[in-house]
């Protein structure tokens, strides 16, 4: 039952992020610390996230997806740097 609720929550959050809402830092931190890489990828499509010590600590606290999320953040950062060159 809990897994089903999480899946529904993920679907709802993806639909919400599709609307490109303005998100404050607290909302971003919650997404980074609680959700998986699919939600974070949707977040990164609408909002730039600068990799800071606080962001690293927040992602490190995500027990389920921390490695995948950090990889995603670093990949997006590398793509941004390549575009600037």
VEXGUKE-855118 format. One record per residue (C-alpha): residue number from 1; residue in three letters; z, x, y. Coordinates in Angstrom, 2 decimals, decimal comma. Example, Ala and Ser with C-alpha at 12.3 -4.5 7.8 and 13.67 -1.06 7.14 Angstrom:
2
n; res; w; u; v
1; ala; 7,80; 12,30; -4,50
2; ser; 7,14; 13,67; -1,06
# end
This chain:
85
n; res; w; u; v
1; unk; 0,00; 0,00; 0,00
2; unk; 0,90; 2,79; 2,43
3; unk; -2,41; 4,59; 1,80
4; unk; -4,29; 1,37; 2,50
5; unk; -2,48; 0,95; 5,84
6; unk; -3,26; 4,54; 6,82
7; unk; -6,95; 4,00; 6,04
8; unk; -7,00; 0,85; 8,18
9; unk; -5,22; 2,73; 10,95
10; unk; -7,81; 5,48; 10,77
11; unk; -10,64; 2,95; 10,98
12; unk; -9,02; 1,33; 14,02
13; unk; -8,46; 4,66; 15,74
14; unk; -12,06; 5,72; 15,12
15; unk; -13,27; 2,45; 16,65
16; unk; -11,00; 3,01; 19,64
17; unk; -12,23; 6,59; 20,12
18; unk; -15,83; 5,32; 19,99
19; unk; -15,03; 3,50; 23,24
20; unk; -14,24; 6,90; 24,83
21; unk; -10,90; 6,01; 26,41
22; unk; -9,14; 8,35; 28,79
23; unk; -6,37; 10,04; 26,83
24; unk; -3,43; 11,89; 28,30
25; unk; -2,00; 15,05; 26,77
26; unk; 0,70; 13,13; 24,89
27; unk; -1,92; 11,00; 23,12
28; unk; -3,95; 14,10; 22,26
29; unk; -0,86; 15,81; 20,84
30; unk; -0,10; 12,78; 18,66
31; unk; -3,63; 12,77; 17,28
32; unk; -3,51; 16,52; 16,60
33; unk; -0,14; 16,33; 14,88
34; unk; -0,53; 13,12; 12,88
35; unk; -4,17; 12,53; 11,95
36; unk; -6,82; 14,28; 9,86
37; unk; -9,87; 16,29; 10,84
38; unk; -12,12; 13,20; 11,03
39; unk; -10,02; 11,68; 13,79
40; unk; -9,71; 15,05; 15,55
41; unk; -13,50; 15,52; 15,41
42; unk; -13,92; 12,11; 17,06
43; unk; -11,36; 13,13; 19,68
44; unk; -13,20; 16,39; 20,38
45; unk; -16,42; 14,44; 20,89
46; unk; -14,87; 12,68; 23,90
47; unk; -12,34; 15,19; 25,24
48; unk; -12,23; 18,95; 25,49
49; unk; -9,08; 20,46; 24,04
50; unk; -8,19; 23,92; 25,27
51; unk; -6,56; 26,05; 22,58
52; unk; -3,14; 26,98; 23,95
53; unk; 0,14; 28,01; 22,35
54; unk; 1,28; 24,39; 22,59
55; unk; -1,86; 23,13; 20,84
56; unk; -1,46; 25,71; 18,06
57; unk; 2,17; 24,66; 17,53
58; unk; 1,16; 20,99; 17,53
59; unk; -1,59; 21,52; 14,96
60; unk; 0,71; 23,70; 12,84
61; unk; 3,04; 20,72; 12,58
62; unk; 0,32; 18,63; 10,95
63; unk; 1,34; 19,06; 7,33
64; unk; -1,66; 17,21; 5,92
65; unk; -4,62; 18,76; 7,77
66; unk; -3,48; 21,73; 9,86
67; unk; -5,90; 24,29; 8,38
68; unk; -8,92; 22,00; 8,68
69; unk; -8,01; 20,97; 12,22
70; unk; -7,49; 24,57; 13,36
71; unk; -10,83; 25,50; 11,81
72; unk; -12,46; 22,60; 13,64
73; unk; -10,91; 23,61; 16,98
74; unk; -12,03; 27,22; 16,55
75; unk; -15,52; 26,13; 15,54
76; unk; -15,85; 23,95; 18,65
77; unk; -14,53; 26,80; 20,80
78; unk; -17,12; 29,20; 19,32
79; unk; -19,90; 26,69; 19,97
80; unk; -18,79; 26,35; 23,59
81; unk; -18,76; 30,13; 24,04
82; unk; -22,24; 30,44; 22,50
83; unk; -23,58; 27,85; 24,96
84; unk; -22,13; 29,78; 27,87
85; unk; -23,86; 33,02; 26,89
# end
